[in-house]
């Protein structure tokens, strides 16, 4: 299912953009953090239908994870 992979990649890009804007992290670092995050793992594995959640919700989850890792 190529379409599903493409749709997920577009969703990832939107999540990373929101994350970067909200945290002030540059896009490269935001993307790196995203792909190493537990949030990404849950989305990509389809756990609890995380991929069905809104981009904003997932970005907020990523921000929470980022703050926990930082501090």
CHARMM internal coordinates of N, CA and C (Angstrom, degrees):
IC EDIT
DIST 1 N 1 CA 1.4420
DIST 1 CA 1 C 1.5286
ANGL 1 N 1 CA 1 C 110.53
DIST 1 C 2 N 1.2776
ANGL 1 CA 1 C 2 N 118.33
DIHE 1 N 1 CA 1 C 2 N 83.71
DIST 2 N 2 CA 1.4594
ANGL 1 C 2 N 2 CA 122.55
DIHE 1 CA 1 C 2 N 2 CA 179.09
DIST 2 CA 2 C 1.5210
ANGL 2 N 2 CA 2 C 112.38
DIHE 1 C 2 N 2 CA 2 C -61.97
DIST 2 C 3 N 1.3093
ANGL 2 CA 2 C 3 N 117.36
DIHE 2 N 2 CA 2 C 3 N -37.39
DIST 3 N 3 CA 1.4703
ANGL 2 C 3 N 3 CA 120.07
DIHE 2 CA 2 C 3 N 3 CA -178.23
DIST 3 CA 3 C 1.5211
ANGL 3 N 3 CA 3 C 110.35
DIHE 2 C 3 N 3 CA 3 C -59.43
DIST 3 C 4 N 1.3285
ANGL 3 CA 3 C 4 N 117.21
DIHE 3 N 3 CA 3 C 4 N -43.13
DIST 4 N 4 CA 1.4565
ANGL 3 C 4 N 4 CA 119.56
DIHE 3 CA 3 C 4 N 4 CA -179.86
DIST 4 CA 4 C 1.5260
ANGL 4 N 4 CA 4 C 111.55
DIHE 3 C 4 N 4 CA 4 C -62.12
DIST 4 C 5 N 1.3161
ANGL 4 CA 4 C 5 N 116.91
DIHE 4 N 4 CA 4 C 5 N -41.39
DIST 5 N 5 CA 1.4631
ANGL 4 C 5 N 5 CA 120.63
DIHE 4 CA 4 C 5 N 5 CA 178.47
DIST 5 CA 5 C 1.5218
ANGL 5 N 5 CA 5 C 110.47
DIHE 4 C 5 N 5 CA 5 C -64.08
DIST 5 C 6 N 1.3151
ANGL 5 CA 5 C 6 N 116.34
DIHE 5 N 5 CA 5 C 6 N -40.65
DIST 6 N 6 CA 1.4613
ANGL 5 C 6 N 6 CA 120.89
DIHE 5 CA 5 C 6 N 6 CA 179.36
DIST 6 CA 6 C 1.5159
ANGL 6 N 6 CA 6 C 110.59
DIHE 5 C 6 N 6 CA 6 C -65.68
DIST 6 C 7 N 1.3072
ANGL 6 CA 6 C 7 N 116.64
DIHE 6 N 6 CA 6 C 7 N -43.67
DIST 7 N 7 CA 1.4661
ANGL 6 C 7 N 7 CA 120.99
DIHE 6 CA 6 C 7 N 7 CA 179.37
DIST 7 CA 7 C 1.5271
ANGL 7 N 7 CA 7 C 110.17
DIHE 6 C 7 N 7 CA 7 C -62.93
DIST 7 C 8 N 1.3256
ANGL 7 CA 7 C 8 N 116.78
DIHE 7 N 7 CA 7 C 8 N -42.22
DIST 8 N 8 CA 1.4689
ANGL 7 C 8 N 8 CA 119.77
DIHE 7 CA 7 C 8 N 8 CA 177.78
DIST 8 CA 8 C 1.5213
ANGL 8 N 8 CA 8 C 111.38
DIHE 7 C 8 N 8 CA 8 C -63.63
DIST 8 C 9 N 1.3217
ANGL 8 CA 8 C 9 N 117.64
DIHE 8 N 8 CA 8 C 9 N -41.62
DIST 9 N 9 CA 1.4663
ANGL 8 C 9 N 9 CA 120.27
DIHE 8 CA 8 C 9 N 9 CA 179.06
DIST 9 CA 9 C 1.5227
ANGL 9 N 9 CA 9 C 110.82
DIHE 8 C 9 N 9 CA 9 C -61.78
DIST 9 C 10 N 1.3273
ANGL 9 CA 9 C 10 N 117.27
DIHE 9 N 9 CA 9 C 10 N -38.49
DIST 10 N 10 CA 1.4617
ANGL 9 C 10 N 10 CA 121.03
DIHE 9 CA 9 C 10 N 10 CA 177.43
DIST 10 CA 10 C 1.5279
ANGL 10 N 10 CA 10 C 110.45
DIHE 9 C 10 N 10 CA 10 C -66.53
DIST 10 C 11 N 1.3272
ANGL 10 CA 10 C 11 N 116.13
DIHE 10 N 10 CA 10 C 11 N -39.00
DIST 11 N 11 CA 1.4666
ANGL 10 C 11 N 11 CA 120.66
DIHE 10 CA 10 C 11 N 11 CA 177.81
DIST 11 CA 11 C 1.5270
ANGL 11 N 11 CA 11 C 109.71
DIHE 10 C 11 N 11 CA 11 C -64.11
DIST 11 C 12 N 1.3248
ANGL 11 CA 11 C 12 N 117.02
DIHE 11 N 11 CA 11 C 12 N -44.55
DIST 12 N 12 CA 1.4612
ANGL 11 C 12 N 12 CA 121.03
DIHE 11 CA 11 C 12 N 12 CA 178.34
DIST 12 CA 12 C 1.5286
ANGL 12 N 12 CA 12 C 110.47
DIHE 11 C 12 N 12 CA 12 C -57.23
DIST 12 C 13 N 1.3258
ANGL 12 CA 12 C 13 N 116.96
DIHE 12 N 12 CA 12 C 13 N -43.45
DIST 13 N 13 CA 1.4646
ANGL 12 C 13 N 13 CA 120.82
DIHE 12 CA 12 C 13 N 13 CA -179.48
DIST 13 CA 13 C 1.5281
ANGL 13 N 13 CA 13 C 110.87
DIHE 12 C 13 N 13 CA 13 C -61.69
DIST 13 C 14 N 1.3249
ANGL 13 CA 13 C 14 N 117.19
DIHE 13 N 13 CA 13 C 14 N -41.21
DIST 14 N 14 CA 1.4668
ANGL 13 C 14 N 14 CA 120.23
DIHE 13 CA 13 C 14 N 14 CA 179.34
DIST 14 CA 14 C 1.5225
ANGL 14 N 14 CA 14 C 110.97
DIHE 13 C 14 N 14 CA 14 C -67.10
DIST 14 C 15 N 1.3260
ANGL 14 CA 14 C 15 N 117.00
DIHE 14 N 14 CA 14 C 15 N -40.49
DIST 15 N 15 CA 1.4657
ANGL 14 C 15 N 15 CA 121.19
DIHE 14 CA 14 C 15 N 15 CA 179.19
DIST 15 CA 15 C 1.5238
ANGL 15 N 15 CA 15 C 110.13
DIHE 14 C 15 N 15 CA 15 C -62.79
DIST 15 C 16 N 1.3188
ANGL 15 CA 15 C 16 N 116.61
DIHE 15 N 15 CA 15 C 16 N -45.88
DIST 16 N 16 CA 1.4673
ANGL 15 C 16 N 16 CA 121.24
DIHE 15 CA 15 C 16 N 16 CA -179.70
DIST 16 CA 16 C 1.5269
ANGL 16 N 16 CA 16 C 110.35
DIHE 15 C 16 N 16 CA 16 C -63.07
DIST 16 C 17 N 1.3209
ANGL 16 CA 16 C 17 N 117.46
DIHE 16 N 16 CA 16 C 17 N -40.45
DIST 17 N 17 CA 1.4652
ANGL 16 C 17 N 17 CA 120.71
DIHE 16 CA 16 C 17 N 17 CA 179.39
DIST 17 CA 17 C 1.5275
ANGL 17 N 17 CA 17 C 110.98
DIHE 16 C 17 N 17 CA 17 C -63.25
DIST 17 C 18 N 1.3189
ANGL 17 CA 17 C 18 N 117.41
DIHE 17 N 17 CA 17 C 18 N -44.13
DIST 18 N 18 CA 1.4647
ANGL 17 C 18 N 18 CA 121.37
DIHE 17 CA 17 C 18 N 18 CA 178.17
DIST 18 CA 18 C 1.5240
ANGL 18 N 18 CA 18 C 109.56
DIHE 17 C 18 N 18 CA 18 C -63.63
DIST 18 C 19 N 1.3249
ANGL 18 CA 18 C 19 N 116.52
DIHE 18 N 18 CA 18 C 19 N -46.00
DIST 19 N 19 CA 1.4660
ANGL 18 C 19 N 19 CA 121.66
DIHE 18 CA 18 C 19 N 19 CA 179.31
DIST 19 CA 19 C 1.5262
ANGL 19 N 19 CA 19 C 110.87
DIHE 18 C 19 N 19 CA 19 C -57.18
DIST 19 C 20 N 1.3277
ANGL 19 CA 19 C 20 N 116.52
DIHE 19 N 19 CA 19 C 20 N -47.79
DIST 20 N 20 CA 1.4652
ANGL 19 C 20 N 20 CA 121.09
DIHE 19 CA 19 C 20 N 20 CA -178.54
DIST 20 CA 20 C 1.5290
ANGL 20 N 20 CA 20 C 110.46
DIHE 19 C 20 N 20 CA 20 C -62.59
DIST 20 C 21 N 1.3077
ANGL 20 CA 20 C 21 N 116.94
DIHE 20 N 20 CA 20 C 21 N -43.33
DIST 21 N 21 CA 1.4655
ANGL 20 C 21 N 21 CA 120.75
DIHE 20 CA 20 C 21 N 21 CA -179.16
DIST 21 CA 21 C 1.5271
ANGL 21 N 21 CA 21 C 111.42
DIHE 20 C 21 N 21 CA 21 C -64.72
DIST 21 C 22 N 1.3163
ANGL 21 CA 21 C 22 N 116.72
DIHE 21 N 21 CA 21 C 22 N -42.49
DIST 22 N 22 CA 1.4658
ANGL 21 C 22 N 22 CA 121.07
DIHE 21 CA 21 C 22 N 22 CA -176.75
DIST 22 CA 22 C 1.5373
ANGL 22 N 22 CA 22 C 112.80
DIHE 21 C 22 N 22 CA 22 C -72.07
DIST 22 C 23 N 1.3170
ANGL 22 CA 22 C 23 N 116.94
DIHE 22 N 22 CA 22 C 23 N -31.93
DIST 23 N 23 CA 1.4656
ANGL 22 C 23 N 23 CA 120.34
DIHE 22 CA 22 C 23 N 23 CA -175.69
DIST 23 CA 23 C 1.5213
ANGL 23 N 23 CA 23 C 113.50
DIHE 22 C 23 N 23 CA 23 C -100.31
DIST 23 C 24 N 1.3245
ANGL 23 CA 23 C 24 N 117.39
DIHE 23 N 23 CA 23 C 24 N -17.32
DIST 24 N 24 CA 1.4568
ANGL 23 C 24 N 24 CA 120.67
DIHE 23 CA 23 C 24 N 24 CA -177.03
DIST 24 CA 24 C 1.5195
ANGL 24 N 24 CA 24 C 113.24
DIHE 23 C 24 N 24 CA 24 C 81.50
DIST 24 C 25 N 1.3244
ANGL 24 CA 24 C 25 N 116.42
DIHE 24 N 24 CA 24 C 25 N 8.49
DIST 25 N 25 CA 1.4641
ANGL 24 C 25 N 25 CA 122.12
DIHE 24 CA 24 C 25 N 25 CA 177.80
DIST 25 CA 25 C 1.5312
ANGL 25 N 25 CA 25 C 107.76
DIHE 24 C 25 N 25 CA 25 C -78.69
DIST 25 C 26 N 1.3373
ANGL 25 CA 25 C 26 N 117.23
DIHE 25 N 25 CA 25 C 26 N 141.13
DIST 26 N 26 CA 1.4673
ANGL 25 C 26 N 26 CA 118.14
DIHE 25 CA 25 C 26 N 26 CA 178.59
DIST 26 CA 26 C 1.5333
ANGL 26 N 26 CA 26 C 109.76
DIHE 25 C 26 N 26 CA 26 C -68.25
DIST 26 C 27 N 1.3199
ANGL 26 CA 26 C 27 N 116.07
DIHE 26 N 26 CA 26 C 27 N 159.68
DIST 27 N 27 CA 1.4665
ANGL 26 C 27 N 27 CA 120.91
DIHE 26 CA 26 C 27 N 27 CA -173.48
DIST 27 CA 27 C 1.5274
ANGL 27 N 27 CA 27 C 113.32
DIHE 26 C 27 N 27 CA 27 C -60.58
DIST 27 C 28 N 1.3124
ANGL 27 CA 27 C 28 N 116.93
DIHE 27 N 27 CA 27 C 28 N -37.53
DIST 28 N 28 CA 1.4713
ANGL 27 C 28 N 28 CA 119.99
DIHE 27 CA 27 C 28 N 28 CA -179.81
DIST 28 CA 28 C 1.5289
ANGL 28 N 28 CA 28 C 110.92
DIHE 27 C 28 N 28 CA 28 C -63.37
DIST 28 C 29 N 1.3305
ANGL 28 CA 28 C 29 N 116.34
DIHE 28 N 28 CA 28 C 29 N -47.03
DIST 29 N 29 CA 1.4652
ANGL 28 C 29 N 29 CA 120.44
DIHE 28 CA 28 C 29 N 29 CA 178.90
DIST 29 CA 29 C 1.5247
ANGL 29 N 29 CA 29 C 111.42
DIHE 28 C 29 N 29 CA 29 C -68.16
DIST 29 C 30 N 1.3241
ANGL 29 CA 29 C 30 N 116.53
DIHE 29 N 29 CA 29 C 30 N -35.96
DIST 30 N 30 CA 1.4679
ANGL 29 C 30 N 30 CA 121.16
DIHE 29 CA 29 C 30 N 30 CA 177.97
DIST 30 CA 30 C 1.5261
ANGL 30 N 30 CA 30 C 110.17
DIHE 29 C 30 N 30 CA 30 C -63.19
DIST 30 C 31 N 1.3175
ANGL 30 CA 30 C 31 N 116.29
DIHE 30 N 30 CA 30 C 31 N -43.61
DIST 31 N 31 CA 1.4617
ANGL 30 C 31 N 31 CA 120.82
DIHE 30 CA 30 C 31 N 31 CA 179.37
DIST 31 CA 31 C 1.5273
ANGL 31 N 31 CA 31 C 110.89
DIHE 30 C 31 N 31 CA 31 C -64.67
DIST 31 C 32 N 1.3156
ANGL 31 CA 31 C 32 N 116.25
DIHE 31 N 31 CA 31 C 32 N -42.43
DIST 32 N 32 CA 1.4603
ANGL 31 C 32 N 32 CA 121.03
DIHE 31 CA 31 C 32 N 32 CA 178.51
DIST 32 CA 32 C 1.5293
ANGL 32 N 32 CA 32 C 110.83
DIHE 31 C 32 N 32 CA 32 C -61.62
DIST 32 C 33 N 1.3305
ANGL 32 CA 32 C 33 N 115.86
DIHE 32 N 32 CA 32 C 33 N -45.80
DIST 33 N 33 CA 1.4568
ANGL 32 C 33 N 33 CA 119.15
DIHE 32 CA 32 C 33 N 33 CA 179.02
DIST 33 CA 33 C 1.5283
ANGL 33 N 33 CA 33 C 110.66
DIHE 32 C 33 N 33 CA 33 C -63.23
DIST 33 C 34 N 1.3159
ANGL 33 CA 33 C 34 N 116.47
DIHE 33 N 33 CA 33 C 34 N -43.78
DIST 34 N 34 CA 1.4645
ANGL 33 C 34 N 34 CA 120.65
DIHE 33 CA 33 C 34 N 34 CA -178.89
DIST 34 CA 34 C 1.5238
ANGL 34 N 34 CA 34 C 111.40
DIHE 33 C 34 N 34 CA 34 C -56.55
DIST 34 C 35 N 1.3251
ANGL 34 CA 34 C 35 N 117.02
DIHE 34 N 34 CA 34 C 35 N -50.33
DIST 35 N 35 CA 1.4660
ANGL 34 C 35 N 35 CA 119.73
DIHE 34 CA 34 C 35 N 35 CA -176.26
DIST 35 CA 35 C 1.5270
ANGL 35 N 35 CA 35 C 113.64
DIHE 34 C 35 N 35 CA 35 C -70.41
DIST 35 C 36 N 1.3194
ANGL 35 CA 35 C 36 N 117.92
DIHE 35 N 35 CA 35 C 36 N -13.59
DIST 36 N 36 CA 1.4642
ANGL 35 C 36 N 36 CA 120.42
DIHE 35 CA 35 C 36 N 36 CA 175.95
DIST 36 CA 36 C 1.5353
ANGL 36 N 36 CA 36 C 111.77
DIHE 35 C 36 N 36 CA 36 C -102.18
DIST 36 C 37 N 1.3144
ANGL 36 CA 36 C 37 N 117.20
DIHE 36 N 36 CA 36 C 37 N 3.29
DIST 37 N 37 CA 1.4652
ANGL 36 C 37 N 37 CA 121.32
DIHE 36 CA 36 C 37 N 37 CA -173.72
DIST 37 CA 37 C 1.5268
ANGL 37 N 37 CA 37 C 113.43
DIHE 36 C 37 N 37 CA 37 C -87.04
DIST 37 C 38 N 1.3204
ANGL 37 CA 37 C 38 N 114.33
DIHE 37 N 37 CA 37 C 38 N 157.79
DIST 38 N 38 CA 1.4627
ANGL 37 C 38 N 38 CA 120.72
DIHE 37 CA 37 C 38 N 38 CA 172.81
DIST 38 CA 38 C 1.5232
ANGL 38 N 38 CA 38 C 110.11
DIHE 37 C 38 N 38 CA 38 C -67.09
DIST 38 C 39 N 1.3228
ANGL 38 CA 38 C 39 N 116.28
DIHE 38 N 38 CA 38 C 39 N -33.32
DIST 39 N 39 CA 1.4649
ANGL 38 C 39 N 39 CA 121.07
DIHE 38 CA 38 C 39 N 39 CA 178.94
DIST 39 CA 39 C 1.5271
ANGL 39 N 39 CA 39 C 110.06
DIHE 38 C 39 N 39 CA 39 C -58.91
DIST 39 C 40 N 1.3244
ANGL 39 CA 39 C 40 N 116.84
DIHE 39 N 39 CA 39 C 40 N -47.36
DIST 40 N 40 CA 1.4683
ANGL 39 C 40 N 40 CA 120.37
DIHE 39 CA 39 C 40 N 40 CA 177.64
DIST 40 CA 40 C 1.5244
ANGL 40 N 40 CA 40 C 110.76
DIHE 39 C 40 N 40 CA 40 C -59.79
DIST 40 C 41 N 1.3117
ANGL 40 CA 40 C 41 N 116.54
DIHE 40 N 40 CA 40 C 41 N -44.13
DIST 41 N 41 CA 1.4561
ANGL 40 C 41 N 41 CA 120.37
DIHE 40 CA 40 C 41 N 41 CA -178.92
DIST 41 CA 41 C 1.5271
ANGL 41 N 41 CA 41 C 110.77
DIHE 40 C 41 N 41 CA 41 C -58.98
DIST 41 C 42 N 1.3200
ANGL 41 CA 41 C 42 N 116.54
DIHE 41 N 41 CA 41 C 42 N -44.67
DIST 42 N 42 CA 1.4641
ANGL 41 C 42 N 42 CA 120.46
DIHE 41 CA 41 C 42 N 42 CA 179.79
DIST 42 CA 42 C 1.5261
ANGL 42 N 42 CA 42 C 111.63
DIHE 41 C 42 N 42 CA 42 C -64.79
DIST 42 C 43 N 1.3264
ANGL 42 CA 42 C 43 N 116.23
DIHE 42 N 42 CA 42 C 43 N -41.88
DIST 43 N 43 CA 1.4700
ANGL 42 C 43 N 43 CA 119.77
DIHE 42 CA 42 C 43 N 43 CA 179.60
DIST 43 CA 43 C 1.5222
ANGL 43 N 43 CA 43 C 110.07
DIHE 42 C 43 N 43 CA 43 C -64.35
DIST 43 C 44 N 1.3221
ANGL 43 CA 43 C 44 N 116.33
DIHE 43 N 43 CA 43 C 44 N -50.37
DIST 44 N 44 CA 1.4697
ANGL 43 C 44 N 44 CA 120.46
DIHE 43 CA 43 C 44 N 44 CA -174.24
DIST 44 CA 44 C 1.5248
ANGL 44 N 44 CA 44 C 112.90
DIHE 43 C 44 N 44 CA 44 C -66.69
DIST 44 C 45 N 1.3319
ANGL 44 CA 44 C 45 N 116.75
DIHE 44 N 44 CA 44 C 45 N -27.73
DIST 45 N 45 CA 1.4622
ANGL 44 C 45 N 45 CA 120.25
DIHE 44 CA 44 C 45 N 45 CA 178.35
DIST 45 CA 45 C 1.5245
ANGL 45 N 45 CA 45 C 112.17
DIHE 44 C 45 N 45 CA 45 C -88.85
DIST 45 C 46 N 1.3245
ANGL 45 CA 45 C 46 N 117.14
DIHE 45 N 45 CA 45 C 46 N -4.13
DIST 46 N 46 CA 1.4561
ANGL 45 C 46 N 46 CA 121.14
DIHE 45 CA 45 C 46 N 46 CA 177.97
DIST 46 CA 46 C 1.5176
ANGL 46 N 46 CA 46 C 113.66
DIHE 45 C 46 N 46 CA 46 C 73.08
DIST 46 C 47 N 1.3240
ANGL 46 CA 46 C 47 N 117.46
DIHE 46 N 46 CA 46 C 47 N 19.85
DIST 47 N 47 CA 1.4623
ANGL 46 C 47 N 47 CA 121.92
DIHE 46 CA 46 C 47 N 47 CA -179.53
DIST 47 CA 47 C 1.5258
ANGL 47 N 47 CA 47 C 109.01
DIHE 46 C 47 N 47 CA 47 C -65.15
DIST 47 C 48 N 1.3248
ANGL 47 CA 47 C 48 N 116.09
DIHE 47 N 47 CA 47 C 48 N 130.65
DIST 48 N 48 CA 1.4675
ANGL 47 C 48 N 48 CA 123.71
DIHE 47 CA 47 C 48 N 48 CA 176.61
DIST 48 CA 48 C 1.5285
ANGL 48 N 48 CA 48 C 111.90
DIHE 47 C 48 N 48 CA 48 C 52.43
DIST 48 C 49 N 1.3232
ANGL 48 CA 48 C 49 N 116.49
DIHE 48 N 48 CA 48 C 49 N 28.83
DIST 49 N 49 CA 1.4642
ANGL 48 C 49 N 49 CA 121.23
DIHE 48 CA 48 C 49 N 49 CA -179.30
DIST 49 CA 49 C 1.5206
ANGL 49 N 49 CA 49 C 112.74
DIHE 48 C 49 N 49 CA 49 C 52.01
DIST 49 C 50 N 1.3222
ANGL 49 CA 49 C 50 N 116.20
DIHE 49 N 49 CA 49 C 50 N 37.91
DIST 50 N 50 CA 1.4607
ANGL 49 C 50 N 50 CA 121.23
DIHE 49 CA 49 C 50 N 50 CA -179.88
DIST 50 CA 50 C 1.5296
ANGL 50 N 50 CA 50 C 111.48
DIHE 49 C 50 N 50 CA 50 C -56.21
DIST 50 C 51 N 1.3209
ANGL 50 CA 50 C 51 N 116.90
DIHE 50 N 50 CA 50 C 51 N -33.78
DIST 51 N 51 CA 1.4648
ANGL 50 C 51 N 51 CA 120.50
DIHE 50 CA 50 C 51 N 51 CA -178.74
DIST 51 CA 51 C 1.5301
ANGL 51 N 51 CA 51 C 112.26
DIHE 50 C 51 N 51 CA 51 C -65.23
DIST 51 C 52 N 1.3378
ANGL 51 CA 51 C 52 N 117.18
DIHE 51 N 51 CA 51 C 52 N -15.10
DIST 52 N 52 CA 1.4683
ANGL 51 C 52 N 52 CA 121.65
DIHE 51 CA 51 C 52 N 52 CA 178.94
DIST 52 CA 52 C 1.5275
ANGL 52 N 52 CA 52 C 112.23
DIHE 51 C 52 N 52 CA 52 C -87.08
DIST 52 C 53 N 1.3055
ANGL 52 CA 52 C 53 N 117.37
DIHE 52 N 52 CA 52 C 53 N -11.17
DIST 53 N 53 CA 1.4635
ANGL 52 C 53 N 53 CA 121.12
DIHE 52 CA 52 C 53 N 53 CA -179.41
DIST 53 CA 53 C 1.5294
ANGL 53 N 53 CA 53 C 109.45
DIHE 52 C 53 N 53 CA 53 C -74.31
DIST 53 C 54 N 1.3200
ANGL 53 CA 53 C 54 N 115.75
DIHE 53 N 53 CA 53 C 54 N 160.97
DIST 54 N 54 CA 1.4733
ANGL 53 C 54 N 54 CA 119.68
DIHE 53 CA 53 C 54 N 54 CA -178.84
DIST 54 CA 54 C 1.5222
ANGL 54 N 54 CA 54 C 110.60
DIHE 53 C 54 N 54 CA 54 C -68.50
DIST 54 C 55 N 1.3163
ANGL 54 CA 54 C 55 N 115.03
DIHE 54 N 54 CA 54 C 55 N 156.66
DIST 55 N 55 CA 1.4639
ANGL 54 C 55 N 55 CA 120.83
DIHE 54 CA 54 C 55 N 55 CA 177.82
DIST 55 CA 55 C 1.5247
ANGL 55 N 55 CA 55 C 110.21
DIHE 54 C 55 N 55 CA 55 C -59.83
DIST 55 C 56 N 1.3257
ANGL 55 CA 55 C 56 N 116.70
DIHE 55 N 55 CA 55 C 56 N -42.15
DIST 56 N 56 CA 1.4657
ANGL 55 C 56 N 56 CA 122.15
DIHE 55 CA 55 C 56 N 56 CA -179.13
DIST 56 CA 56 C 1.5242
ANGL 56 N 56 CA 56 C 110.42
DIHE 55 C 56 N 56 CA 56 C -62.15
DIST 56 C 57 N 1.3329
ANGL 56 CA 56 C 57 N 116.89
DIHE 56 N 56 CA 56 C 57 N -45.40
DIST 57 N 57 CA 1.4648
ANGL 56 C 57 N 57 CA 121.29
DIHE 56 CA 56 C 57 N 57 CA 179.04
DIST 57 CA 57 C 1.5254
ANGL 57 N 57 CA 57 C 110.16
DIHE 56 C 57 N 57 CA 57 C -59.46
DIST 57 C 58 N 1.3171
ANGL 57 CA 57 C 58 N 117.03
DIHE 57 N 57 CA 57 C 58 N -46.97
DIST 58 N 58 CA 1.4648
ANGL 57 C 58 N 58 CA 121.00
DIHE 57 CA 57 C 58 N 58 CA -178.15
DIST 58 CA 58 C 1.5265
ANGL 58 N 58 CA 58 C 111.62
DIHE 57 C 58 N 58 CA 58 C -67.02
DIST 58 C 59 N 1.3230
ANGL 58 CA 58 C 59 N 116.39
DIHE 58 N 58 CA 58 C 59 N -36.32
DIST 59 N 59 CA 1.4712
ANGL 58 C 59 N 59 CA 119.63
DIHE 58 CA 58 C 59 N 59 CA 176.01
DIST 59 CA 59 C 1.5243
ANGL 59 N 59 CA 59 C 109.78
DIHE 58 C 59 N 59 CA 59 C -64.65
DIST 59 C 60 N 1.3171
ANGL 59 CA 59 C 60 N 117.29
DIHE 59 N 59 CA 59 C 60 N -39.05
DIST 60 N 60 CA 1.4599
ANGL 59 C 60 N 60 CA 120.46
DIHE 59 CA 59 C 60 N 60 CA 177.86
DIST 60 CA 60 C 1.5258
ANGL 60 N 60 CA 60 C 111.16
DIHE 59 C 60 N 60 CA 60 C -65.28
DIST 60 C 61 N 1.3137
ANGL 60 CA 60 C 61 N 117.50
DIHE 60 N 60 CA 60 C 61 N -39.37
DIST 61 N 61 CA 1.4663
ANGL 60 C 61 N 61 CA 120.86
DIHE 60 CA 60 C 61 N 61 CA 174.91
DIST 61 CA 61 C 1.5226
ANGL 61 N 61 CA 61 C 110.30
DIHE 60 C 61 N 61 CA 61 C -61.06
DIST 61 C 62 N 1.3179
ANGL 61 CA 61 C 62 N 116.26
DIHE 61 N 61 CA 61 C 62 N -40.89
DIST 62 N 62 CA 1.4616
ANGL 61 C 62 N 62 CA 121.52
DIHE 61 CA 61 C 62 N 62 CA 178.89
DIST 62 CA 62 C 1.5296
ANGL 62 N 62 CA 62 C 110.76
DIHE 61 C 62 N 62 CA 62 C -65.34
DIST 62 C 63 N 1.3159
ANGL 62 CA 62 C 63 N 116.86
DIHE 62 N 62 CA 62 C 63 N -39.43
DIST 63 N 63 CA 1.4647
ANGL 62 C 63 N 63 CA 121.45
DIHE 62 CA 62 C 63 N 63 CA 177.98
DIST 63 CA 63 C 1.5265
ANGL 63 N 63 CA 63 C 110.45
DIHE 62 C 63 N 63 CA 63 C -63.47
DIST 63 C 64 N 1.3180
ANGL 63 CA 63 C 64 N 116.92
DIHE 63 N 63 CA 63 C 64 N -42.69
DIST 64 N 64 CA 1.4719
ANGL 63 C 64 N 64 CA 120.74
DIHE 63 CA 63 C 64 N 64 CA 177.37
DIST 64 CA 64 C 1.5246
ANGL 64 N 64 CA 64 C 109.80
DIHE 63 C 64 N 64 CA 64 C -59.94
DIST 64 C 65 N 1.3237
ANGL 64 CA 64 C 65 N 116.41
DIHE 64 N 64 CA 64 C 65 N -45.82
DIST 65 N 65 CA 1.4662
ANGL 64 C 65 N 65 CA 120.84
DIHE 64 CA 64 C 65 N 65 CA 179.23
DIST 65 CA 65 C 1.5300
ANGL 65 N 65 CA 65 C 110.55
DIHE 64 C 65 N 65 CA 65 C -62.46
DIST 65 C 66 N 1.3179
ANGL 65 CA 65 C 66 N 116.92
DIHE 65 N 65 CA 65 C 66 N -41.20
DIST 66 N 66 CA 1.4627
ANGL 65 C 66 N 66 CA 122.69
DIHE 65 CA 65 C 66 N 66 CA 179.48
DIST 66 CA 66 C 1.5205
ANGL 66 N 66 CA 66 C 110.66
DIHE 65 C 66 N 66 CA 66 C -60.95
DIST 66 C 67 N 1.3217
ANGL 66 CA 66 C 67 N 116.94
DIHE 66 N 66 CA 66 C 67 N -46.43
DIST 67 N 67 CA 1.4655
ANGL 66 C 67 N 67 CA 121.91
DIHE 66 CA 66 C 67 N 67 CA -179.71
DIST 67 CA 67 C 1.5250
ANGL 67 N 67 CA 67 C 111.50
DIHE 66 C 67 N 67 CA 67 C -65.23
DIST 67 C 68 N 1.3208
ANGL 67 CA 67 C 68 N 117.20
DIHE 67 N 67 CA 67 C 68 N -37.28
DIST 68 N 68 CA 1.4665
ANGL 67 C 68 N 68 CA 121.28
DIHE 67 CA 67 C 68 N 68 CA 177.44
DIST 68 CA 68 C 1.5163
ANGL 68 N 68 CA 68 C 110.58
DIHE 67 C 68 N 68 CA 68 C -65.75
DIST 68 C 69 N 1.3088
ANGL 68 CA 68 C 69 N 117.64
DIHE 68 N 68 CA 68 C 69 N -39.87
DIST 69 N 69 CA 1.4703
ANGL 68 C 69 N 69 CA 121.90
DIHE 68 CA 68 C 69 N 69 CA -179.88
DIST 69 CA 69 C 1.5146
ANGL 69 N 69 CA 69 C 112.80
DIHE 68 C 69 N 69 CA 69 C -72.95
DIST 69 C 70 N 1.3239
ANGL 69 CA 69 C 70 N 115.77
DIHE 69 N 69 CA 69 C 70 N -29.39
DIST 70 N 70 CA 1.4622
ANGL 69 C 70 N 70 CA 121.02
DIHE 69 CA 69 C 70 N 70 CA -178.59
DIST 70 CA 70 C 1.5220
ANGL 70 N 70 CA 70 C 112.56
DIHE 69 C 70 N 70 CA 70 C -76.75
DIST 70 C 71 N 1.3154
ANGL 70 CA 70 C 71 N 115.19
DIHE 70 N 70 CA 70 C 71 N -36.89
DIST 71 N 71 CA 1.4403
ANGL 70 C 71 N 71 CA 116.98
DIHE 70 CA 70 C 71 N 71 CA -168.82
DIST 71 CA 71 C 1.4534
ANGL 71 N 71 CA 71 C 116.18
DIHE 70 C 71 N 71 CA 71 C -114.80
END
COOR INIT
IC SEED 1 N 1 CA 1 C
IC BUILD
